[in-house]
Amino acid sequence: NNEIASVGALAGERLIDDNDTGFDLLGSDWLHNQSPYFQAYGDDYYFHAGTVDPATSAKATWTFTDVAPGSYEVLVTWPQDASRASNAAYAVYAGGNGATLLTPEGADSGEIRVNQRFAPNGSVFDGSAWQSLGVFTVDEHGVLRVELSSLGADGIVAADAVRLVAATQ
């Protein structure tokens, strides 16, 4: 049987949704929507209240492994809501264990803030809008980790899905 279920990886594209392998929640008090939610990718997502105390902060991570070296655009999606953070903090890491903070090409800082009160500002893929965090370089270790933190958020942060798309040269 030579059937291919998805050509995403062959086309230089990868996706991790919440509950997929590679998604992880760190810290306590994460909540999960109770019924299918049409605005969320795959109809579900996790959420956490913003925190000011590092001891009570929480993080969601999406870790891509076996990524071919090269440049990739990192895109995120979330279900919008007035209760969401206007300053949700994402960061992208790479290296052997995914611990080296990356700065998007053309940016001055590795911390990327997005307003989750509004829908992602980008193209639609598989029924969801996606917002770019920037273009990042994956080295020979083939690991890229995206992190969303509740620390300093002025509302609820929503952890849904992350896509990697090979950047065209």
Salt bridges, closest charged atoms under 4 A:
GLU13 OE2 - ARG163 NE 3.28
ASP18 OD2 - HIS32 NE2 3.93
ASP44 OD2 - HIS32 NE2 3.10
GLU111 OE1 - ARG113 NE 3.16
ASP139 OD2 - HIS141 ND1 3.31
GLU140 OE2 - HIS141 ND1 3.83
GLU147 OE2 - LYS59 NZ 3.53
GLU147 OE1 - ARG145 NH1 2.87
ASP154 OD1 - ARG117 NH2 3.62
